[in-house]
Amino acid sequence: MFEDGEQLPAPSKLEEIMTDADSADAVAYLVVTVPDARPKTVRVNITVPEMTLKQIDAAAKKRGMSRSSFLVHVAQHAIQTNHSQANV
């Protein structure tokens, strides 16, 4: 659903599922995935026009972010947006 751009439904309460006659024989279980607590980071060098770097720094400062975290955040957003549009 999510990959198709559809809204996820609100989660059902376990009590409601257990009292539903259609779910009388159902078994409830919880799956938890835990991402790496500390993903490996790497240092990179990039070339950026001076004015663009000033704009990046100003945008990062406005959001209370470091330059690196701002660039990673923007890149992840662009990747997710591109991925979502590719699945349309």
Secondary structure, 3 states (H helix, E strand, C coil): CHHHCCCCCCCCCHHHHHHCHHHCCCCCCCCCCCCCCCCCCCCCCCCCCHHHHHHHHHHHHHCCCCHHHHHHHHHHHHHHHHHHHHCC
